[in-house]
Amino acid sequence: MGDSAKNDAPKTSFFKSVKTEFNKIAWPDKADTVKQSVAVLCVSVVLGLIITLMDTVIQFGINFLTSI
């Protein structure tokens, strides 16, 4: 447990490894990126509308019950 001599790899090999792995990434093309962005936007808008509708209905129900 007391050995102070370590066989660490130099920092340059870490950055070379990162660069090598970074080059292996398969980046999507522009068309795929646009399609995925539009899909995310549409789903976000639809879910926002559903949550707004549910909130309105629940608020109406609570106001109705408290006004009795």
C-alpha positions, 0 to 999 in steps of 0.5 A, spaced: 500 500 500 505 504 500 509 504 493 509 511 491 512 509 484 506 508 479 506 506 472 501 511 470 500 512 462 502 519 460 496 525 459 498 525 451 495 518 450 489 519 454 488 525 449 490 521 443 485 515 445 479 521 446 481 523 439 481 516 436 474 514 439 471 521 437 472 519 430 468 513 431 462 517 432 457 516 427 454 523 426 447 524 423 446 528 417 442 534 416 436 531 414 435 526 420 437 532 425 431 536 422 426 530 422 428 528 429 428 536 431 421 536 428 419 530 432 421 533 438 418 539 437 411 536 435 411 531 441 413 537 446 407 541 443 402 535 444 404 534 451 404 541 453 397 541 450 395 535 454 398 537 460 394 544 460 387 541 458 388 536 464 390 542 469 384 546 466 379 540 468 382 539 474 382 546 476 375 547 474 373 540 478 376 543 484 373 550 484 366 546 483 367 542 489 369 548 493 364 552 491 358 547 493 
